[in-house]
Amino acid sequence: MSRSPSPHLSPQTLAALLVMSTAIAGFQPARAGTGTPAPAPVTVHLRAQPLAESLEELARISGRDILFASSDIGNLSAPAVDGTLSVEDAASRLLRGSGLHAVPQHDGGLLIEGPAGAPPHPGHPTHADRKEAEEVTVIRRAERLAPSTVPLTITEPTSVIQKRFITNNIIPLASVDDIIKFQPSVWSQNPNGPGMGKAEKISLRGFQDGQYNMTFDGIPFGDATDLGHTTSSLFISHFLEQVRVDRGPGTASTSGNATFGGTMGFESREPAKHFGITPYGTYGSFNTRAGGIELDSGKTRFGSMVLDMQHEETDGYLTGSAERRSNLLFKDVIALGEQTTLTLLTTYDKEWQYTTQGATLAEYAKYGHDYGLCFDRALQCYYGYNPSTYQSDFSYVNLKTRLTPWLTFENKLYTNGFVHDYTESTDASQNDPSANGVTFYSATGKKLATYKHDIPGKYARAGFRDYGDTMRFRAATPVGDVLFGVWADVQDDRRYSYAIDLTQGSIPVPGKTGSAYSYNISDLNTTIQPYLEFDWHPMKGMTVKPGIKYSYFHRDYDAAINKSTKVPLNDRQTFTSWQPSIAINQIILPGWSAYGQIARGFLAPPMSVFQTQNVGNVSPETTLNYQVGTVLQKKRWTLSADAYYIDFSNYIASAQIKVPGIGTQSTSVNSGGAIYKGLEIEGQYALGAGFSLYGNYSLNDAQYKHTHTRIASTPNILASFGLLYDNGKGPYFSLIGKFVGNHWGLDSTTDSDGHTAFANQYRVHSITTADLALGWHFHHLAGFMSDLTPSLKIANLFDSHAISDFAGNQSAATAGYPDGAPLYWRLSGRSIFFNLSATLP
């Protein structure tokens, strides 16, 4: 396959990078160091209590090992600590006046010792003391390495993916779908290779992309059409510090347009404490090669900065599906005072790829399991007819300060943008030459000529720019904290498409209306969400969070040519909702908590409902979410379990419809109501000597009300299971499997009268895969290298090629398929990637 030139950054961008790189290289570091990245600050609200309980809670919140023996701590008490600060600072405040201090360890943990390393009690620590201290920390070490951990203080089912797991198990170039795939009730699949290209499916409890919330450093974002996300245009794993998956609507202070389905929160990496240069690279299957460099300034008078740049190229698993991608992140954390920080961040991502649409079973049988696009210019499936370019950026300025001893303030002013430029044939899955043909019409709709062998296609461009602000206040009172704030966002969206003749140099092709345009839309969306919440502590160990949020969403839709009707439409709709919620967490015994939650959810209708002849008054989607759960954490094991029930009203679903003269198309229909319910279990057991077992199991059921029809793309069972090893001294490995139960490709269609007809079609059977990762952290080599880490990642270890999902229907009818032959995705085959990173000095 011929390869197009690599994507490049503009001269202005290159100049800016050169200036930043030179500036960072020229900074005098505060002091020499290892270059080890600084752990992220943590937000703590620790009440006055026994010191042992405070240290254990701090360890749970931060994910860092805090090693101590109960005989050393005795009956000491700790003061209340509140705020966002480093783990070291938090530990120092807890230990103030105790005669103890926290000593950082090489693996990132803290060891609690007496003055100058002496034990606080006479004599030396006994063997029993050391054994007890090791048992206290063994599960915390194991938790940092697991696919996720579960905090004790949650008020809804939550899994936190920590930096250590991402570093050890995810290749640096991977997209976010590869990071989250082992979580409870999460299903993601990428047919072009692990974390490569865009994920064709990500669901959470059966909710599809656009029905759950995504945030970056707490800022919600999503596409204007349906709040969806193109994962390959987001943040690579090397840019992230941790990921938090909340399987619930959150509380009133949780901002976003689709919080009822849960929130996937991605947090950017923190700058390292000390100056360092870290080159890293990947080489592996599908002719994949990637390289990047991370530059950390350390602490300077201009703040602590990190600049991370990466470029990747791959042929991809699917034939004709090559990809190139470049990514950049810059972050600067500036201490303006003891209680004030200013954070500046910007990211830029550009991806170029050939886009596949799935394949029929006949095509897989004829061309192989890796069939994606073909190499014959005479067919619509030719890869050269289907290029796509994605560009995205995300920038914010965050000011956080303590205004008074009892009041903190945080404000994030942000912008993010997305552009998708693409050309594609009318049906990229079509390899039948009889489906070709282009007909030209005059401006008055008169047929001029037909070219039977020409390749029909379209050019399309979709782009939006968001401008927004999140403002938060937290006021401390004797009985709890009052939280109040607002999220405001304006999204300017522009998208259009017109027919082209790919054989004749992509010239526009006027249709029967006299225009080549199939749609031409401008869309302006305004969101305002104020909220008020109270974190109340009515009794020891209890937290109650009542709150209310008001959602305002206004869509100003202006189509010179509407997508479905091909006629102009100008419409304005405003959707509002009060969203009350209440959540509770009760510490029953040390290491055991229970929680419950009730909340109302709200989602404004997607753009597709406006692409009809008569819009009328469109009703928003609403939910009532109920869930309960418990978390149990002991020295060597953790276990969490929860149950949920979600009553969904006015459910707007995707359906297939036959459009005369066009073919089978997807449309949105109001499917009435639906019920989502399920059970989730997650646990881990630390075997000792660095070994641990991890597993989760989810039963998920989603059906339309008054039917037995399952909602499409909702696997009935999801499970992950694995063995992990890392003793903190160098070597590590993990073997993690994922089971995805059966599901259906479609759940509804429309009859000849336009009414919804519920029926499950295209059953996809269960699949099981496994990933293996192993590597070695070498520290302080030859006096000039603080870290060298070679690693190996093997995805789909047992080389399964099973059908993994339904991909739609071909647009043209074929023998035996009046609605078009069904298309499917398969699992990408076994892949092996070798990764190497080094940190200097």
N, C-alpha and C positions, 0 to 999 in steps of 0.2 A: 504493500500500500504506500502510495506517495504521501509524504508528510508536508503539511503546510508550515509556513514559518511560525516560530514560537511567538506567543504573545509578548508584547513589550510594554514597558512603562513609558509614560510620556517624558520628554526632556525635563519638564518642570518637576515631575515627581522624582526623577533620578537626581536632579540637583538638590532637592530637599533631602533626599536620603543621604547624599554625600555630606551635606552640611551637618546633619544629625550624627552621622557616623564619626565625622571628624571631631565634633564637639564632645561626644562621649569618650572617644579615645584620648582626648586632651584633658579630661577632668582628672584632678588629683583625687584618688580615693581617700575616704576618711581614714581607712587603715587597711593593711593587707588582709586578705582572707582567702577563703576556699572557693568563692564564687558560687557557693550553694545557694539556690534561690531562697529568698526569705519567705517563710510561711505567711499566709494571709492573716491579717488581723481578724479577730473574732468579736462578735457582739455578745456580751454576757450580762446577765441580770441575776447575779448570785446573792441570795439573802444571807444574813448572818446565821451561821450554822456550824456544826462540827467541821473541823478542818479537813478530815478525811473525806466527808461528803462533798465539800467544795472542790477538792482536788480531783475527785472522781468525776464530778459533773463537768469541770473544766476540760478534762481529758476527753470526755464524750463529745463535747461541743466542738473542740478543736481538732479531734482526730489524732492528737499527738500523745505519745507515751509519757506518763508522769509516774515515775517509779518511786515508791516509798514503802516502808514497812510500818504496820500499825503500831508496833512497839515504839517506834520513833515518834509517831504522831501523838500517841496517847490520847488524852481527852482534850487536846487543844481545840480552841474554837477559832473560826475565821470571821473577819468582818464582812459586811456586804460590799460587793464590787459590782459596779454598773458602768457600762459604756462599751465602746469599740476600741480595742487595744490589742497589742501583741500578747501571745500566750505567756511570754517571759514577764511582761509587765503585770499581767493579771495574776500570775503565780506569786510575784514579789509582793503584791498588795495583800494577797491572802496570807502570806507568811510573815507580814510585818509584825514585829514585836515577839515572834515565837522563838527567835534564836536559830531558825532554819533558813536555808537559802536553796535556790534551784540552780543546779549545775547543768548546762546544755551538754547533750551527748552527741557523738558523731552521727548517729542515725536520726537526729532531729528530736529525740526525746529529752525529758528533763529528769534529773535525779535529785531528790530532796535529801539534803545533808545538813549536818550541824556546822558550826563555825569552822572555816578552813578545812572542811571535809571531815571534821570529827563528828562522831555520833553525838546526839544531844543527851544521851544517857551514859552513865559511866560504863567503861568497858567497850569492847568492840562488838559490832553486830554479830549475832550468832548465825549459824547455818540456817536455823528456822526462820530468823528475821529475813535473811536474803531470799529464802525460798518463798516466803509470804509476799515479799515485795515483787518477786518475779511473777507470781501467780496473779497479783493485782494487775500487772501490766500486760500479761500474755495475750488476753483477748483484745486489748487495744491495739497491739501490734498487728494481730491478725485482721482486725477490722480495717485498718488502713490499706491492707493489701487486697481485700475482698471487692467484688463488683459493686457492693454498696454497704453502707452502714445505716442504722436506724437510731436516731437520737431518742433519749428517754423523755424529753420534754415536748414532743410533738403533739399537735391537736388534730392532725389528720395523717393518713398513711404517707410516709415520707422515706425516700431512699437517697442517701448522699454518696456520690461517687467521688472519692478523694484523689488527690494528685498522684499519690503513690501507685494506685491501680492504673490510672491513665498512662503514667510513665512506663510502667512495667509491661503493660498488656496491649496498648494501642499504638500502632505505627504513627509517627509524627505527622504524616500527611493526611491522616484519615479525617473524614467529615464527622459531624456529630452523631450520625446514625450508628456508627460503629462503636461509639462510647456507651450508648444507652441500651444496647440491644439485650443485655443480660438482666435488666431490671424487672421486677414483678409487673405483670400485666402490660408489658411493653413488647411490641412486635415491630421490627424494622427489617427491611430486606432490600438489598442493593444488587441487582443482577449483573452489574459490570465489574464486581470485585469489592472487597471489604473497604468501605469508606470512600469508594471511588465513584465519580459521577454523582448524579442526584439519586437519593433514595426514592424508589418508586412507591414505597409504602412505609409509613410510620403510624402506628396506632397506640393508644393508651386506653386500656379497658374497653376497646372497641371504638372509641372516639377517634375519628380520622383527623389528619392534619387540617387545621382550621377550626376544629371543635375543641381544641385545648390551647392553652396559653404558652407562649415562649417569651423569655426575657433574656436580656444580656446585661449583666451587672444591674439587675433589677428594673431595666427599662423594657416595656413590652414592645413587640414589633411583629409585623405580618403583612402579607400582600393585600392590596386593596380589593381584589376580587372576592376572596373567600378566607382571608387571614392565613392562608397557607404559607409554606416556607420551602425554598429550594435549598436543600441541605448542602449541596456542593458549592453554593455561593456564600456559605456562612463561615464559621470559624473552624480552622483545623485544630486537631487535638493539642498540638504543641503550644497553642495560644491560651489554653485554658488551665485554670487552677483547680476547679472542681465543678461538678454538675449536681444539681439538686432536683430530683423528680418528686413533685408533690402530687399525689393521686387524690385530688380533691379540690374544692373551689377556693380553698384558703379562707382567710378572714376578710373583714371589710377593708383592711389595709393592703390586700393583694390586688394590684392594679393589672388591668388587661381586659380585652374585649371578649375573651372566651375562657374565663377562669373556671367555669363549671366543670369542664372536662379534665382539669388538672393544670399544672404548670411545670414546664421544663425550663429550669433556670440555669443559665450558663454564666460562669464567673471568670473574668479575664485573669491571666497570670499576674502575679505580683513581681515587681522588680527585685533582683537579688540584693542582699545586704552589702555585698562587696563587688568591686570591679571584676569583670570577667568576660571572656569571649568564648562562646560555645558553638562551634560548627557541628552540624549533624546531617546525616544522610540516610537514604533508603535505596536498596536495589533489590529487585525480585521479579516475581512472576509477571507475565503479560508485558514483558519488556518495560517494567516500571523503574524509573529512576527519579530520585528527588534529592534536593539538597537545600540546606538552609543555614542561617547563622543568627545567633542571638547575642546581642551586645548589651551588657549591663554596666551602668555607670558606677554603681555603688552609691553611697550617700555623699552628695555634693551640695554646694550652696544653692544649686539650681534644682534640687530635689533628687529623688531616686528614680532613674530612668531605665527602661528596657526598650530595645528596638529588635524586633524579630522579623526576618524576611525568609521566604521559602518559595521554591519553584519545583514543580513536579510535572513529569510527562509519563504517559502510559498508553499502550495500545488497547488496554482494557481486555476483559475476558471475552466479551461479545465481539464477533467479527465486525470490522468496520466501525468500531466505537472508540476511536482514539480520543484522548483527552489531554489538555494542557492546562495548568493552573498556577497562578502566582498569588501569594498572600503576603500581607504586611500588617504588623501591629506595632504601634508606638504608645507607650504609657509613661507618664511622669507623675509621681506622687510627691507633693511639695508640702512640707510642714511650715505653715505660716505662723504658728504659735503652738504653745503647749496643748491647746484645746481645739486647734483649727488645722484642717488639711485641705489642700486643693489638688484635685486629680484631673489630669488631662489625658484623654485617650482618643486614638483614631485607628481604624482598621480599613484596609482596602483589599478587595478580593476580585480577581478576574479569572474566568474560566472559559475555555473554548473546547467544544466537544461535538462529535457527531451523535445525533439523538436517535435512539431506537424507540419503537412503539410496541415491542413484544413480537411474538411469532406464533403461527398456528402449529397444531400438533403435526400436520403434514410436513411443514417446513422443518421442524425439529427432526423428524424422521429422515428427511431427505438430506439435510445439510449438517446435522449434528447438534449436540446440546448447546454449543456456544454460538449458535446462529443469531445474529443481530441485524446486520445490513449486508447487502450483496455488493458485488464489484462489477456489475453489468450496467453500462450506461443506458442501455435500451429499456431498463426497468425502473419503476418508481422506488424500489428498494435500494438503489445505488447510493452508497454512503455519501458520495460527493454532493448529492442533492439535499442533504439534511444536516447542515452545520448550525450550531448554536453558540452564541456568546452571552455569558452572564457577567455582569459587573455589580458589585455591591460595596457599600462603605458604611461605616458607623463611627460617629464621633460624639463625644460629650465632654462637658466641663462640670465637675462635681465639687461643690463646696460643702464641707461638713464642719460644724462648730458647736461648741457648748456655749450658749448665750448666757446662761446663769447656772448655778449649781444644780438646778432642778429642770432645766429646759435645754434640749438639744435641737438642732436645726440642720437639715440636709436638703440641698437643691441640686438637681441635675438638669442642665440645659443641653439638649441633644438634637442631632439630625442624623437620619440614615436614608440611604437611597438604594434603588435596585433598578437595573435595566436588563431586559432580555431581548436580544436581537437574534432573529433566526429566519432561516429559509427551510422549507420542507416540501416534499412532494405531497400530493393529496392524500396518499396512504403509503407511509414508509414501510409498511409490512407487506405491500402488494408486489408479487413477483410474476403476475400474469400480464403479458403484453397487451391483451385485449382490453385491459382496464385503462390503457393510455388514451390519449386524445384530448385536444384543446380546440375549443370553438371560440371565435372572436365575433363580437357584436358591435354595431355602430352606436353612436351616442343616442340614437332614437330607439335602440333595442332591436335593430334589424340584423339578422344573421349574415355575416360577411364571408367567413371561411372556416373550415374544420381541417385540422391537421391530425390525422388518426394516430400517427406514431410519436407525436410530441408528448413530452412529460408534463402533466399538469401539476401545479404547485402553488405555494403562496409565500409571501414575505410578510413577516409580522414584527412588530416592536411593541413592547410593553415596559413601562417604566413609571416609578413613583418616587416621590421625595417626601419624607416626613420631617416635621419640625415640632418639637414638643418640650415639655418640662414636667418633672416630677418634684414636688415640694412636700417635705415631711417635717412635722414637729413631734417631739416626744416630751411630755411633761411628767415628771415623777411626783407622785403623791404618797402619803404614808400607807395607803392601801393598794396601790398599783399605779400603772402608768397610763396616761391618756395619750392616744395617738390620733393625730388629725392631719390632713393634707389633701392634695389634689393632684391628679394626673390630667394633663391637657395635651392634645395632639391634633395637628392638622396634616392631612395627607393629600397631596396633589398628584393625581394619577392621570396618565395619558396612554392610550393604546389604540392601535389600528392595524389593519391587515388588508392586503389586496392580492388578487389572483395574478399569477405569473406563468409564463411559458419557460420552463427550465431548459428546454432544448434550444430556444432562441435567445439565449443570454439573459434569461430572467426578465424579459420585457413584460409590462403590465398587460393583462388580458381583460378588456371590458366585457361585462356580462349582459344579461337581458335588460338590466336596469340602465344600461349605458355607462355604468361606472365599474372600474376594476375592484373597488373597495368592497369587502364583505362586512366590515364594520369600521367605525371611526368614532371613538368615545373619549370624552373628557369627564373626569369624575373627581369631585372634591369631597373629602370626608372629614368631619370634625367630631372629636371625642372629648368629653369632659367628665371626669369622675372624681368628685369630692367624697371624702369618707371621714367617719369618726369611729374610734374603737377604744375600748377600755380593757386593759390587762389588769384584772382584779385578782387579788390574793386574799380571799376571805378567811382562809385558815391555812395552817401549816401544810405545805405540800400540794396545795390546790391553786390552779390558775384557771380563771374563767375569762373568756374573751367575747363579750357581747359587742356588736358593732353594726353599723349600717353604711351602705354605699349607694350613691345615686349615679346611675349611668345615663349619659346623654350621648346619642350617636345620630348625626345628621349626614345624610348622603345627598349630594347635589349632582344629579346624573344628567349629562348633556351628550346625546348621541346624534351626530350629523347623519350617521347611518347606523341603525341598531343592529346587533349581531344576528338575531333570529329573523326579525321582520324585514330588514333591509330598508326601513323607512325612518325618518327622524323621530326622536323622542327626547323631550325635556321634562324631567320630573324631579321633585324634591320630596324626601320623606324624612321624618324625624322619629326616632325610636327612643323611648325613655323607660326606666324601670328603677324602683327602689329595691335594693338587695340587702335585706337584713340577714344576719348570721349570728350564731352563737356556738362557741366551742369551749370544751373543758378538758383539762388534764389534771389528774390526781395521782400523786406519788403515794401508792398504797403502802409499800415497804421500801427500804433502800434497794435500788436496782429494779423496782417493779412499778410500772405506771399503767394507767388506763385512761382512755380519752374518748370523747364523743363529739359529734358535730352535726348541726343542721344549718343549711344555707340555701338561699334562693339564687339561681343562676339566670343569665340573660345573654342572648346572642342576637345581634342585628342580622337580618337576612343577607345572603351573599348577593353580589352584583347580578348573578345570573337570573334572579327573579325579575329584574327590570328589563330583561331582554325578551319581552312578550308584547303582544299588541296592546293589551290593557292591563296596566299595573294595578290600579285600584289601591286600596289601603292594605298594605302588606303587614301581617302580624309578625312580631319577633318571636324567636324561639325562647322558651323559658324552661327551667328545671327546678325541682326541689331535691336537694341532695341530703341523704341521711347516711351516717357511717359511725361505727364504733370500732375500737381496737385496743390492743394492749401491747406493751413492750416489756420484756423481761431480760435483764442483763446480769450475768453472773461472772465469776472470775474467768471461766474458760468457755462460756457459751452465751449466746444471745438468741432470743426468739421473739418474733413479733407476729401478730395475727390481726386481721381486721375483716369486717363485713361491710358492704355498701349496698345502697338501694337508691336509684336515681329515677325520678318520675319526670319524663321528658314530654313537654307539650309543644304542639305545632312544629313537629320535626320536619325539616326541609332536607330531602334526600336526593341523591343522583339517580336518574333512571335513563334507560335507553329508549329512543324514539326514532321511528323511520320518517325521514323528511323527504317528500317527493322531489326528485331531481338532484338531491344531494347525497342521500344515503343514511346510514345509521349514525345518529348523533347523541351525545349526552345532553340531558336537560335536568333542571331542578324541579321537583314536585313537592307539594305539601303532603307528607305521609301521615298526618295526624299526630298521634302520640307514640311513645316507645318507653319501655322499661329496661333499664340497665341494672343488673345486680350481680354480686359475686362475693367470693371469699379469697383472701390472699394470706399467704404464710411465707415468712422469710427468716432464716436462721443461719447461725455459724457456730462451729465448735473448734476450739483451738486444741489440736492434738498435742502440741508441745514440740520443742526443738525446731521451731520455725514452720511446722506444718499446720494447716487448718483445712476444715471442710466448710463449704458454703452451699446453700441451696435456697430456692424459692419455688412456690407452687401457687398458681392462680386459676380459679374457676371463674370464667367470665360468661355471662349470658346477657344477650341484648335482643329483644323481640319487639315487633310492633304490637301495639295494644289491640286486643280483640282478634288476634291472629296467632298462628304458630310459625310465622315467618321470622327467621333470624335475620338480623341486620347484617348486611354484607361486610366482609373483611373483619369479622369478629371471631377469632379462634376461640373454641370452647375451653381449651386448656393451654396454659403457658407455664413452662417450668425451666429453671436453670439449675445446674448442679456442677460442682467443681472441687478440685483439690489444688491447694496453693501452698507455696513454700517460699519463705524469705526470712532468714535469720538476722538480717541487718548487717552481715559481715561481707557480703559480696554476691554470692550466687542466688538466683531466684528462678522459679518457674510456676506456671499455672496450666491446668487442663480444665477447661470449662465447657460444658455442653448446654445446648438450648433445644427444648422441645416445643414445637408449635402444633397445636391441635388442628382439627379440620375446621374449615370455614367455607362460606359461599362467596362466589364472585359478584352476583347480583341478587337483589332482594325485591325489586319492583320494576315495573315497566309502565307504559301508558297504552291504553287501548285506542281504537280508532276515533273515539269521542273525546280523547284527551284525559280520561279518568285514570287514576292510579290503580294498577292491578298488582297485588302483592303475590309474589312467588319467588322462591329461591331457585337460582340457576347456577350452573357451572361450579360444582363442588370441587374443592381443593382438599386433598387428603393431608394428614399429619406428616410432619417432617422432623428429623433430628439432625443436628450438626454439632461439631465440637471444634474448639480452637485451642491451640497449644502455643504458649509463649515461654521463652527461657532466655536468660541472659546473666551478666555478671557486672556488678558495680565495682570497679577498681578505683581506690582512693589514693591520692597523694603519690603519683608515679613520678619518679626521677626528679622530684623537687620543683617541676615546672608545670605539672598537670594535676589539678585537684580532683578530676574525675574522668574516667574513661569507661564507657559502657557499650560493649557489643551485645546485641540481642538478636533473637530469631523469633518471628511470628509466623505460625502456620495456621491459616484459616481453612475451615471446612476440611479438617484433618482426614476424614474418611472418604472424601471426594464424592459426596452425594450430588447427583444432578436432578433431583426430584423437582416436579412442578411445584412452585412456591406461591404463585398468585395468579389471579385473573387480570388481564391487561386491557380488556375492552373487546370490541368487535371491529372487524374490517368494515370499511364504509360501504363497499360494494357487495351486493348479493352474489353468492356463488352456489354451485350445485349442492343441495342439501342444507344450505344456510341462507334462508331468505333475508335474515337480519344481518348477514355478514358472518364470516367464520370467526369463532372465538379465538382470541389471542391470549397467550400466557407468558409468564416469566418462569425461569428456572433458577435454581441455586447456581451461583458461580462455582466452578470447580475448585479443587484444592489449590491454594496459593501459598507461596513461601516468600517471606521478605526478610532480608538481612538489614539491620539498623546499626548505626554506629554514631555515638556522640562523644565529644570530649570538651572539657572545660579548662580554659587557661586563664590565669595561672593556677 
